[in-house]
Amino acid sequence: MQEDKDVTAEELSGSRDWHLRRRAGWDTSAPEEVLRKLGRDEVQWVREAVAGNPGAPQELLNQLSRDSSGFVRAAVANNPHTPEAVLEELAGDEMMDFDYSLDKNRFPVREAVAKNTSAPTAVLQFLSADRDEHVRAAVAGNPKAASEWLFKLSRDVSWLVRDKVACNPATSLELLGYLASDRVTDVRVSVARGPRTPPEVLQSLSQERSWEVRQAVAQNPRTDPGVLEDLSGHWSWKVREAVAQNPTTPSSVVERLAQDPDQSVQKAARSRG
């Protein structure tokens, strides 16, 4: 197998090894004629690579959006250069794939459309009400999601959806404050980690009983130094370690943590010197 970086996409596209043809399909500098050839490859994973290539011509993406393999169609749906009309058509794709880690079916094509920041607003709005929680979660995490959808999705029955709202840079500060009281710890952790979460919300979260939430607060550079000082005395070494690693922690607190009984906290504090 030739691994020379100087091998061209055209040469790789003629290889008997489909892994090398797939590599050529991912090459954003590959000539259009090479990509068109690979778009007809007998191996679906080669076609999938072409479908996900931002350099693929739009007519080829349009062709691959009707591929027999749902994974190829999902790659088209994920491509930022896929035409809006194609994304609109793929928003209704019913291809299912069983996720053994969750023991349930997923809808990869619709999820990919919902994540795509190039998807039309009307398509994202349609998918925000999808019956599948993972599709709604994909919309909830999309920076193009409108504020009214995020408001509705922040009340979704699925914590996965609410968690994505908490992580979305487009989510309002008001909604972050609302999600800071979510019943699921993981959602509150996401709020506590957020780079836009207001200091007053972080201060409130620092009083949580959950050490995971307090650790996230201790990691956040926006956390008030006084709050970090309070957290430096927390019973969990992971919280104290996070305080020691936070670049905004007062030097006096870092010096004290350098003498902490826990070696991991000591190491984190002493590495700041």
Backbone as CSV, one residue per row, in Angstrom:
resi,resn,N_x,N_y,N_z,CA_x,CA_y,CA_z,C_x,C_y,C_z
1,MET,0.850,-1.194,0.000,0.000,0.000,0.000,0.885,1.243,0.000
2,GLN,0.695,2.107,-0.948,1.525,3.294,-1.056,0.967,4.402,-0.183
3,GLU,1.800,4.948,0.721,1.340,5.962,1.652,1.991,7.306,1.379
4,ASP,2.731,7.410,0.265,3.414,8.653,-0.082,2.407,9.792,-0.187
5,LYS,2.704,10.891,0.537,1.784,12.031,0.536,1.684,12.687,-0.833
6,ASP,2.675,12.401,-1.728,2.661,13.016,-3.048,1.750,12.285,-4.029
7,VAL,1.211,11.132,-3.611,0.297,10.398,-4.481,-0.954,11.238,-4.692
8,THR,-1.366,11.396,-5.923,-2.513,12.254,-6.226,-3.833,11.523,-6.012
9,ALA,-4.896,12.309,-5.874,-6.231,11.738,-5.721,-6.600,10.919,-6.948
10,GLU,-6.156,11.361,-8.116,-6.456,10.630,-9.346,-5.824,9.239,-9.316
11,GLU,-4.586,9.164,-8.825,-3.920,7.862,-8.723,-4.605,6.970,-7.684
12,LEU,-4.963,7.555,-6.544,-5.634,6.783,-5.500,-6.987,6.270,-5.963
13,SER,-7.667,7.052,-6.779,-9.014,6.671,-7.221,-9.008,5.414,-8.078
14,GLY,-7.828,5.037,-8.607,-7.738,3.828,-9.419,-7.236,2.626,-8.650
15,SER,-7.046,2.785,-7.334,-6.527,1.689,-6.520,-7.565,0.580,-6.351
16,ARG,-7.072,-0.659,-6.193,-7.972,-1.772,-5.897,-8.418,-1.747,-4.437
17,ASP,-7.678,-1.040,-3.624,-7.978,-0.940,-2.194,-9.007,0.173,-1.993
18,TRP,-10.198,-0.189,-1.547,-11.248,0.827,-1.401,-10.910,1.857,-0.328
19,HIS,-10.069,1.500,0.624,-9.653,2.469,1.643,-8.907,3.640,0.999
20,LEU,-8.082,3.328,-0.004,-7.355,4.391,-0.698,-8.290,5.197,-1.595
21,ARG,-9.258,4.517,-2.202,-10.241,5.256,-3.008,-11.059,6.177,-2.111
22,ARG,-11.372,5.688,-0.906,-12.104,6.527,0.061,-11.273,7.749,0.438
23,ARG,-9.969,7.530,0.610,-9.085,8.650,0.921,-9.130,9.703,-0.183
24,ALA,-9.169,9.240,-1.415,-9.263,10.161,-2.550,-10.604,10.900,-2.537
25,GLY,-11.653,10.192,-2.123,-12.975,10.812,-2.061,-13.064,11.936,-1.053
26,TRP,-12.249,11.876,0.012,-12.244,12.919,1.032,-11.394,14.123,0.624
27,ASP,-10.535,13.940,-0.378,-9.581,14.984,-0.762,-10.317,16.198,-1.344
28,THR,-10.262,17.310,-0.614,-10.978,18.517,-1.067,-10.356,19.132,-2.311
29,SER,-9.118,18.734,-2.630,-8.466,19.270,-3.827,-8.603,18.330,-5.025
30,ALA,-9.326,17.229,-4.845,-9.491,16.266,-5.939,-10.248,16.901,-7.102
31,PRO,-9.819,16.649,-8.336,-10.535,17.187,-9.505,-11.981,16.674,-9.546
32,GLU,-12.866,17.464,-10.116,-14.277,17.082,-10.161,-14.498,15.763,-10.897
33,GLU,-13.705,15.513,-11.946,-13.902,14.272,-12.684,-13.553,13.054,-11.829
34,VAL,-12.586,13.210,-10.930,-12.228,12.123,-10.020,-13.372,11.881,-9.035
35,LEU,-13.924,12.962,-8.494,-15.018,12.831,-7.539,-16.253,12.221,-8.205
36,ARG,-16.516,12.597,-9.436,-17.661,12.017,-10.144,-17.467,10.508,-10.350
37,LYS,-16.236,10.127,-10.666,-15.929,8.701,-10.830,-16.139,7.963,-9.503
38,LEU,-15.614,8.524,-8.422,-15.733,7.888,-7.115,-17.173,7.906,-6.608
39,GLY,-17.961,8.859,-7.071,-19.368,8.922,-6.697,-20.174,7.764,-7.259
40,ARG,-19.568,7.017,-8.202,-20.226,5.832,-8.776,-19.572,4.546,-8.275
41,ASP,-18.681,4.673,-7.281,-17.942,3.510,-6.789,-18.896,2.464,-6.221
42,GLU,-18.513,1.191,-6.354,-19.360,0.099,-5.871,-19.395,0.008,-4.350
43,VAL,-18.397,0.591,-3.679,-18.327,0.544,-2.219,-18.997,1.792,-1.645
44,GLN,-19.977,1.585,-0.770,-20.741,2.727,-0.258,-19.884,3.684,0.545
45,TRP,-18.832,3.179,1.212,-18.015,4.059,2.051,-17.156,5.001,1.215
46,VAL,-16.884,4.619,-0.026,-16.192,5.523,-0.945,-17.153,6.628,-1.371
47,ARG,-18.366,6.220,-1.720,-19.376,7.211,-2.119,-19.707,8.134,-0.947
48,GLU,-19.709,7.586,0.270,-19.985,8.411,1.445,-18.928,9.499,1.598
49,ALA,-17.659,9.143,1.353,-16.582,10.131,1.452,-16.795,11.269,0.463
50,VAL,-17.161,10.922,-0.750,-17.429,11.939,-1.771,-18.611,12.812,-1.346
51,ALA,-19.641,12.163,-0.817,-20.846,12.890,-0.397,-20.558,13.896,0.707
52,GLY,-19.557,13.623,1.530,-19.221,14.527,2.616,-18.146,15.532,2.258
53,ASN,-17.613,15.435,1.051,-16.525,16.318,0.617,-17.069,17.704,0.275
54,PRO,-16.598,18.752,0.986,-17.083,20.112,0.694,-16.755,20.577,-0.723
55,GLY,-15.787,19.893,-1.356,-15.418,20.279,-2.715,-16.217,19.581,-3.794
56,ALA,-17.133,18.708,-3.415,-17.939,17.991,-4.412,-18.891,18.956,-5.108
57,PRO,-19.012,18.863,-6.429,-19.939,19.755,-7.149,-21.386,19.498,-6.729
58,GLN,-22.196,20.538,-6.803,-23.566,20.422,-6.311,-24.400,19.412,-7.089
59,GLU,-24.136,19.285,-8.390,-24.916,18.297,-9.149,-24.589,16.876,-8.700
60,LEU,-23.353,16.659,-8.251,-22.984,15.338,-7.745,-23.642,15.088,-6.391
61,LEU,-23.687,16.111,-5.550,-24.373,15.978,-4.266,-25.859,15.693,-4.478
62,ASN,-26.423,16.334,-5.462,-27.827,16.094,-5.792,-28.036,14.641,-6.202
63,GLN,-27.102,14.109,-6.998,-27.172,12.704,-7.426,-27.031,11.763,-6.228
64,LEU,-26.054,12.043,-5.357,-25.796,11.172,-4.209,-26.896,11.261,-3.150
65,SER,-27.688,12.311,-3.184,-28.787,12.433,-2.218,-29.871,11.396,-2.469
66,ARG,-29.798,10.748,-3.626,-30.767,9.688,-3.964,-30.085,8.310,-3.960
67,ASP,-28.902,8.238,-3.347,-28.155,6.979,-3.294,-28.944,5.923,-2.523
68,SER,-28.702,4.670,-2.857,-29.407,3.575,-2.178,-28.970,3.420,-0.729
69,SER,-27.773,3.901,-0.394,-27.264,3.804,0.974,-27.671,5.024,1.791
70,GLY,-28.300,4.765,2.923,-28.687,5.870,3.796,-27.491,6.604,4.375
71,PHE,-26.368,5.916,4.529,-25.177,6.559,5.068,-24.594,7.556,4.073
72,VAL,-24.727,7.249,2.799,-24.302,8.200,1.770,-25.218,9.416,1.791
73,ARG,-26.516,9.188,1.899,-27.461,10.303,1.950,-27.226,11.159,3.197
74,ALA,-26.865,10.504,4.312,-26.581,11.249,5.544,-25.362,12.135,5.375
75,ALA,-24.361,11.645,4.635,-23.168,12.452,4.380,-23.514,13.670,3.529
76,VAL,-24.402,13.481,2.561,-24.875,14.620,1.760,-25.596,15.624,2.663
77,ALA,-26.432,15.103,3.549,-27.208,15.958,4.456,-26.314,16.743,5.398
78,ASN,-25.126,16.220,5.667,-24.191,16.873,6.577,-23.270,17.863,5.867
79,ASN,-23.236,17.799,4.546,-22.318,18.630,3.769,-22.788,20.084,3.747
80,PRO,-21.935,21.028,4.170,-22.357,22.436,4.219,-22.635,23.053,2.852
81,HIS,-22.195,22.383,1.782,-22.400,22.927,0.444,-23.560,22.270,-0.298
82,THR,-24.297,21.412,0.400,-25.459,20.794,-0.226,-26.538,21.842,-0.486
83,PRO,-27.114,21.871,-1.682,-28.159,22.859,-1.995,-29.350,22.765,-1.039
84,GLU,-29.970,23.889,-0.760,-31.095,23.931,0.173,-32.238,23.023,-0.268
85,ALA,-32.486,22.976,-1.568,-33.584,22.146,-2.063,-33.340,20.672,-1.761
86,VAL,-32.079,20.257,-1.810,-31.740,18.866,-1.509,-31.919,18.604,-0.021
87,LEU,-31.489,19.546,0.812,-31.660,19.389,2.260,-33.137,19.322,2.626
88,GLU,-33.938,20.101,1.929,-35.383,20.075,2.188,-35.962,18.697,1.887
89,GLU,-35.496,18.084,0.800,-35.976,16.750,0.446,-35.500,15.712,1.464
90,LEU,-34.240,15.827,1.907,-33.677,14.857,2.842,-34.271,14.983,4.245
91,ALA,-34.897,16.109,4.540,-35.504,16.308,5.861,-36.634,15.324,6.133
92,GLY,-37.117,14.668,5.084,-38.177,13.686,5.254,-37.691,12.256,5.119
93,ASP,-36.367,12.088,5.071,-35.789,10.746,4.876,-36.079,9.856,6.084
94,GLU,-36.546,8.637,5.842,-36.933,7.715,6.918,-35.895,6.628,7.185
95,MET,-34.680,6.777,6.647,-33.654,5.754,6.869,-33.375,5.603,8.359
96,MET,-33.392,4.348,8.858,-33.145,4.066,10.272,-31.872,3.236,10.431
97,ASP,-31.189,3.468,11.533,-30.015,2.670,11.879,-30.089,2.370,13.368
98,PHE,-29.894,1.111,13.737,-30.013,0.734,15.145,-28.752,1.106,15.910
99,ASP,-28.922,1.876,16.966,-27.814,2.299,17.825,-27.752,1.344,19.016
100,TYR,-26.762,0.454,18.991,-26.673,-0.563,20.039,-26.314,0.049,21.394
101,SER,-25.630,1.180,21.398,-25.266,1.809,22.670,-26.489,2.350,23.395
102,LEU,-27.523,2.701,22.615,-28.755,3.235,23.200,-29.913,2.250,23.123
103,ASP,-29.690,1.144,22.382,-30.721,0.130,22.186,-31.982,0.734,21.569
104,LYS,-31.774,1.540,20.531,-32.923,2.145,19.851,-32.533,2.541,18.431
105,ASN,-33.549,2.791,17.624,-33.318,3.227,16.252,-33.001,4.721,16.215
106,ARG,-32.132,5.074,15.274,-31.811,6.481,15.027,-32.158,6.808,13.574
107,PHE,-32.268,8.089,13.265,-32.576,8.544,11.908,-31.427,9.444,11.435
108,PRO,-30.321,8.827,10.980,-29.098,9.571,10.670,-29.247,10.683,9.640
109,VAL,-30.086,10.475,8.636,-30.206,11.486,7.585,-30.886,12.739,8.129
110,ARG,-32.007,12.556,8.818,-32.709,13.719,9.372,-31.860,14.409,10.434
111,GLU,-31.137,13.630,11.234,-30.250,14.235,12.230,-29.195,15.105,11.564
112,ALA,-28.641,14.602,10.461,-27.604,15.354,9.757,-28.150,16.661,9.189
113,VAL,-29.354,16.618,8.626,-29.979,17.846,8.119,-30.181,18.834,9.266
114,ALA,-30.660,18.327,10.403,-30.951,19.182,11.556,-29.695,19.859,12.114
115,LYS,-28.530,19.224,11.938,-27.272,19.797,12.418,-26.670,20.787,11.426
116,ASN,-27.083,20.688,10.174,-26.451,21.460,9.108,-26.825,22.938,9.205
117,THR,-25.821,23.789,9.374,-26.087,25.234,9.495,-26.506,25.854,8.162
118,SER,-26.407,25.075,7.083,-26.850,25.563,5.779,-28.301,25.209,5.490
119,ALA,-28.929,24.470,6.393,-30.319,24.070,6.177,-31.242,25.285,6.215
120,PRO,-32.248,25.322,5.359,-33.197,26.441,5.362,-33.930,26.547,6.703
121,THR,-34.291,27.754,7.060,-34.982,27.997,8.325,-36.256,27.169,8.436
122,ALA,-37.017,27.098,7.357,-38.279,26.348,7.383,-38.036,24.866,7.653
123,VAL,-36.921,24.340,7.145,-36.592,22.927,7.357,-36.241,22.684,8.817
124,LEU,-35.431,23.570,9.389,-35.055,23.425,10.797,-36.277,23.539,11.708
125,GLN,-37.174,24.449,11.369,-38.391,24.597,12.168,-39.229,23.315,12.107
126,PHE,-39.328,22.745,10.929,-40.063,21.486,10.748,-39.442,20.375,11.591
127,LEU,-38.110,20.268,11.559,-37.423,19.204,12.292,-37.394,19.443,13.803
128,SER,-37.617,20.684,14.226,-37.632,20.969,15.663,-38.817,20.296,16.361
129,ALA,-39.782,19.849,15.566,-40.949,19.152,16.126,-40.940,17.678,15.739
130,ASP,-39.798,17.166,15.303,-39.696,15.770,14.882,-40.052,14.831,16.026
131,ARG,-40.564,13.669,15.684,-40.959,12.703,16.712,-39.763,12.079,17.427
132,ASP,-38.582,12.144,16.785,-37.388,11.529,17.366,-36.597,12.545,18.177
133,GLU,-36.237,12.175,19.410,-35.547,13.108,20.299,-34.168,13.509,19.782
134,HIS,-33.492,12.617,19.074,-32.149,12.928,18.583,-32.198,13.934,17.431
135,VAL,-33.241,13.892,16.645,-33.420,14.885,15.586,-33.702,16.245,16.222
136,ARG,-34.602,16.257,17.205,-34.894,17.534,17.892,-33.642,18.055,18.597
137,ALA,-32.853,17.147,19.164,-31.623,17.560,19.838,-30.643,18.184,18.853
138,ALA,-30.608,17.655,17.642,-29.723,18.210,16.618,-30.122,19.643,16.280
139,VAL,-31.423,19.895,16.173,-31.893,21.262,15.932,-31.551,22.148,17.133
140,ALA,-31.742,21.600,18.335,-31.483,22.364,19.561,-30.030,22.805,19.674
141,GLY,-29.127,22.063,19.041,-27.716,22.427,19.085,-27.252,23.243,17.889
142,ASN,-28.142,23.468,16.942,-27.780,24.200,15.724,-27.738,25.710,16.006
143,PRO,-26.598,26.368,15.763,-26.486,27.821,16.021,-27.498,28.660,15.247
144,LYS,-28.095,28.082,14.193,-29.087,28.817,13.412,-30.494,28.711,13.993
145,ALA,-30.647,27.942,15.058,-31.978,27.761,15.647,-32.535,29.088,16.145
146,ALA,-33.778,29.367,15.816,-34.420,30.612,16.235,-34.732,30.588,17.729
147,SER,-34.794,31.757,18.331,-35.008,31.864,19.776,-36.322,31.228,20.214
148,GLU,-37.363,31.340,19.379,-38.654,30.763,19.774,-38.603,29.228,19.791
149,TRP,-37.813,28.648,18.873,-37.686,27.177,18.900,-36.893,26.754,20.126
150,LEU,-35.833,27.495,20.429,-35.005,27.145,21.580,-35.811,27.238,22.869
151,PHE,-36.694,28.225,22.937,-37.558,28.346,24.108,-38.414,27.096,24.267
152,LYS,-39.020,26.673,23.170,-39.869,25.478,23.211,-39.039,24.231,23.525
153,LEU,-37.868,24.114,22.898,-37.029,22.933,23.096,-36.417,22.891,24.493
154,SER,-36.307,24.027,25.146,-35.783,24.043,26.522,-36.782,23.420,27.494
155,ARG,-38.030,23.209,27.037,-39.071,22.557,27.846,-39.340,21.139,27.344
156,ASP,-38.509,20.637,26.450,-38.727,19.328,25.847,-38.705,18.219,26.902
157,VAL,-39.448,17.153,26.644,-39.487,16.038,27.598,-38.152,15.298,27.656
158,SER,-37.348,15.410,26.595,-36.063,14.720,26.543,-34.953,15.613,27.101
159,TRP,-34.210,15.096,28.080,-33.112,15.887,28.641,-31.992,16.081,27.623
160,LEU,-31.885,15.153,26.655,-30.875,15.306,25.613,-31.114,16.574,24.801
161,VAL,-32.373,16.852,24.548,-32.743,18.060,23.802,-32.433,19.298,24.639
162,ARG,-32.834,19.276,25.895,-32.589,20.430,26.768,-31.088,20.675,26.948
163,ASP,-30.327,19.582,26.998,-28.874,19.710,27.146,-28.268,20.404,25.934
164,LYS,-28.744,20.074,24.743,-28.237,20.722,23.534,-28.591,22.208,23.508
165,VAL,-29.761,22.546,24.026,-30.129,23.967,24.132,-29.135,24.685,25.051
166,ALA,-28.788,24.034,26.163,-27.845,24.622,27.124,-26.481,24.854,26.495
167,CYS,-26.111,24.029,25.513,-24.790,24.140,24.871,-24.789,25.044,23.645
168,ASN,-25.961,25.437,23.181,-26.052,26.210,21.940,-25.619,27.661,22.161
169,PRO,-24.653,28.165,21.369,-24.202,29.556,21.525,-25.291,30.586,21.222
170,ALA,-26.373,30.131,20.576,-27.464,31.048,20.256,-28.494,31.149,21.382
171,THR,-28.369,30.324,22.408,-29.331,30.335,23.510,-29.200,31.619,24.329
172,SER,-30.333,32.219,24.652,-30.328,33.484,25.393,-29.873,33.275,26.831
173,LEU,-29.402,34.351,27.450,-28.976,34.291,28.849,-30.157,33.948,29.754
174,GLU,-31.331,34.393,29.352,-32.535,34.087,30.130,-32.801,32.584,30.162
175,LEU,-32.653,31.939,28.999,-32.870,30.497,28.937,-31.792,29.731,29.702
176,LEU,-30.562,30.239,29.683,-29.500,29.591,30.449,-29.840,29.619,31.937
177,GLY,-30.400,30.756,32.377,-30.816,30.855,33.779,-31.920,29.872,34.100
178,TYR,-32.828,29.677,33.151,-33.916,28.722,33.353,-33.373,27.301,33.435
179,LEU,-32.471,26.943,32.524,-31.928,25.589,32.481,-30.987,25.303,33.645
180,ALA,-30.539,26.338,34.329,-29.685,26.139,35.508,-30.450,25.441,36.631
181,SER,-31.773,25.406,36.517,-32.602,24.730,37.525,-33.181,23.421,36.992
182,ASP,-32.641,22.932,35.876,-33.159,21.699,35.288,-33.027,20.537,36.265
183,ARG,-33.960,19.612,36.188,-33.966,18.481,37.118,-32.864,17.469,36.836
184,VAL,-32.274,17.518,35.621,-31.231,16.565,35.241,-29.851,17.206,35.435
185,THR,-29.002,16.512,36.152,-27.680,17.036,36.490,-26.856,17.390,35.253
186,ASP,-26.898,16.548,34.229,-26.088,16.793,33.031,-26.430,18.125,32.367
187,VAL,-27.688,18.510,32.404,-28.092,19.789,31.815,-27.506,20.938,32.629
188,ARG,-27.571,20.829,33.939,-27.020,21.879,34.788,-25.499,21.967,34.636
189,VAL,-24.868,20.821,34.440,-23.422,20.814,34.202,-23.095,21.576,32.914
190,SER,-23.881,21.367,31.878,-23.653,22.072,30.609,-23.807,23.578,30.775
191,VAL,-24.788,23.989,31.565,-24.958,25.422,31.836,-23.739,25.944,32.595
192,ALA,-23.282,25.179,33.583,-22.142,25.603,34.402,-20.858,25.704,33.595
193,ARG,-20.738,24.933,32.540,-19.544,24.967,31.691,-19.613,26.062,30.628
194,GLY,-20.790,26.590,30.399,-21.003,27.493,29.279,-20.150,28.741,29.318
195,PRO,-19.532,29.107,28.200,-18.688,30.307,28.153,-19.462,31.615,28.232
196,ARG,-20.808,31.536,28.108,-21.633,32.747,28.172,-22.492,32.794,29.426
197,THR,-22.409,31.774,30.260,-23.246,31.742,31.455,-22.882,32.894,32.389
198,PRO,-23.872,33.708,32.797,-23.594,34.869,33.654,-23.003,34.476,35.003
199,PRO,-22.106,35.290,35.553,-21.489,34.992,36.852,-22.503,34.753,37.963
200,GLU,-23.636,35.463,37.920,-24.629,35.279,38.982,-25.272,33.890,38.910
201,VAL,-25.406,33.351,37.688,-25.935,31.997,37.532,-24.899,30.988,38.018
202,LEU,-23.640,31.248,37.708,-22.570,30.368,38.177,-22.490,30.362,39.701
203,GLN,-22.701,31.517,40.295,-22.669,31.592,41.758,-23.784,30.745,42.358
204,SER,-24.960,30.807,41.747,-26.077,29.998,42.219,-25.769,28.506,42.075
205,LEU,-25.178,28.124,40.937,-24.846,26.727,40.695,-23.736,26.234,41.619
206,SER,-22.931,27.149,42.129,-21.843,26.748,43.026,-22.369,26.250,44.367
207,GLN,-23.658,26.473,44.621,-24.278,26.004,45.863,-24.940,24.644,45.690
208,GLU,-24.796,24.062,44.489,-25.399,22.762,44.192,-24.881,21.669,45.129
209,ARG,-25.726,20.685,45.378,-25.288,19.515,46.138,-24.423,18.603,45.270
210,SER,-24.648,18.641,43.958,-23.905,17.790,43.033,-22.468,18.292,42.861
211,TRP,-21.492,17.421,43.136,-20.100,17.828,42.960,-19.768,18.010,41.477
212,GLU,-20.489,17.273,40.582,-20.229,17.423,39.152,-20.558,18.839,38.682
213,VAL,-21.653,19.391,39.203,-22.024,20.759,38.834,-21.012,21.738,39.410
214,ARG,-20.608,21.525,40.658,-19.624,22.423,41.276,-18.273,22.343,40.560
215,GLN,-17.916,21.154,40.111,-16.670,21.026,39.351,-16.732,21.857,38.065
216,ALA,-17.881,21.806,37.374,-18.046,22.579,36.145,-17.966,24.073,36.420
217,VAL,-18.553,24.503,37.533,-18.461,25.914,37.922,-17.004,26.280,38.188
218,ALA,-16.297,25.392,38.883,-14.896,25.652,39.223,-14.005,25.727,37.988
219,GLN,-14.414,25.096,36.903,-13.638,25.104,35.656,-13.902,26.350,34.817
220,ASN,-15.006,27.035,35.084,-15.430,28.131,34.216,-14.659,29.420,34.521
221,PRO,-13.948,29.986,33.532,-13.189,31.226,33.744,-14.054,32.422,34.116
222,ARG,-15.357,32.327,33.882,-16.259,33.437,34.216,-16.705,33.419,35.680
223,THR,-16.339,32.364,36.386,-16.740,32.254,37.788,-16.020,33.301,38.629
224,ASP,-16.768,33.937,39.515,-16.208,34.983,40.378,-15.088,34.416,41.255
225,PRO,-13.978,35.145,41.420,-12.865,34.667,42.250,-13.286,34.295,43.669
226,GLY,-14.251,35.026,44.228,-14.728,34.707,45.567,-15.405,33.353,45.613
227,VAL,-16.124,33.021,44.559,-16.782,31.718,44.470,-15.726,30.622,44.341
228,LEU,-14.694,30.886,43.550,-13.611,29.914,43.400,-12.915,29.661,44.737
229,GLU,-12.755,30.713,45.514,-12.129,30.544,46.827,-12.990,29.649,47.719
230,ASP,-14.311,29.852,47.664,-15.208,29.001,48.449,-15.120,27.548,48.002
231,LEU,-15.073,27.334,46.683,-15.023,25.976,46.144,-13.683,25.292,46.418
232,SER,-12.664,26.070,46.710,-11.345,25.483,46.978,-11.346,24.654,48.261
233,GLY,-12.392,24.789,49.058,-12.493,24.002,50.283,-13.500,22.872,50.179
234,HIS,-13.951,22.583,48.959,-14.950,21.527,48.770,-14.369,20.160,49.112
235,TRP,-15.239,19.256,49.577,-14.768,17.928,49.978,-14.241,17.093,48.826
236,SER,-14.736,17.340,47.584,-14.302,16.549,46.440,-12.982,17.075,45.875
237,TRP,-11.998,16.198,45.746,-10.708,16.629,45.200,-10.836,17.075,43.745
238,LYS,-11.837,16.550,43.028,-12.018,16.951,41.634,-12.448,18.416,41.524
239,VAL,-13.250,18.861,42.491,-13.658,20.267,42.504,-12.453,21.142,42.837
240,ARG,-11.685,20.742,43.847,-10.502,21.526,44.240,-9.465,21.553,43.110
241,GLU,-9.331,20.418,42.421,-8.407,20.369,41.285,-8.833,21.345,40.196
242,ALA,-10.145,21.399,39.930,-10.659,22.319,38.910,-10.393,23.769,39.304
243,VAL,-10.515,24.066,40.593,-10.207,25.421,41.076,-8.739,25.731,40.824
244,ALA,-7.874,24.768,41.121,-6.433,24.972,40.936,-6.078,25.200,39.474
245,GLN,-6.824,24.600,38.573,-6.533,24.706,37.141,-7.147,25.947,36.499
246,ASN,-8.123,26.567,37.172,-8.816,27.721,36.595,-7.868,28.923,36.519
247,PRO,-7.668,29.502,35.334,-6.717,30.615,35.185,-7.102,31.878,35.949
248,THR,-8.347,31.985,36.391,-8.780,33.192,37.117,-8.764,33.007,38.633
249,THR,-8.328,31.828,39.091,-8.256,31.594,40.534,-7.170,32.476,41.149
250,PRO,-7.474,33.189,42.248,-6.473,34.046,42.906,-5.214,33.257,43.280
251,SER,-4.061,33.906,43.156,-2.784,33.239,43.427,-2.704,32.723,44.863
252,SER,-3.334,33.449,45.794,-3.286,33.012,47.184,-3.992,31.664,47.363
253,VAL,-5.070,31.459,46.606,-5.808,30.195,46.666,-4.981,29.082,46.026
254,VAL,-4.333,29.387,44.908,-3.501,28.394,44.230,-2.352,27.959,45.140
255,GLU,-1.753,28.912,45.836,-0.653,28.587,46.748,-1.118,27.658,47.866
256,ARG,-2.314,27.893,48.354,-2.837,27.031,49.415,-3.121,25.633,48.882
257,LEU,-3.665,25.557,47.661,-3.972,24.255,47.076,-2.705,23.471,46.730
258,ALA,-1.597,24.172,46.596,-0.327,23.468,46.341,0.081,22.614,47.531
259,GLN,-0.555,22.852,48.668,-0.275,22.069,49.884,-1.461,21.160,50.220
260,ASP,-2.343,20.969,49.264,-3.549,20.164,49.493,-3.187,18.718,49.826
261,PRO,-3.985,18.057,50.662,-3.720,16.649,51.007,-3.758,15.714,49.797
262,ASP,-4.505,16.090,48.755,-4.611,15.233,47.586,-3.503,15.555,46.582
263,GLN,-2.841,14.534,46.079,-1.703,14.732,45.183,-2.113,15.327,43.832
264,SER,-3.294,14.950,43.348,-3.752,15.494,42.067,-3.994,16.997,42.171
265,VAL,-4.546,17.435,43.300,-4.773,18.868,43.516,-3.434,19.585,43.639
266,GLN,-2.524,18.989,44.400,-1.178,19.569,44.542,-0.525,19.759,43.168
267,LYS,-0.554,18.711,42.370,0.076,18.747,41.056,-0.525,19.843,40.174
268,ALA,-1.867,19.955,40.192,-2.545,20.965,39.385,-2.135,22.366,39.818
269,ALA,-2.048,22.581,41.126,-1.691,23.906,41.656,-0.220,24.239,41.376
270,ARG,0.653,23.260,41.593,2.079,23.515,41.417,2.475,23.698,39.948
271,SER,1.681,23.115,39.048,1.967,23.281,37.632,1.664,24.701,37.143
272,ARG,0.933,25.446,37.959,0.620,26.842,37.601,1.845,27.739,37.755
273,GLY,2.822,27.291,38.592,3.995,28.119,38.852,4.901,28.236,37.652
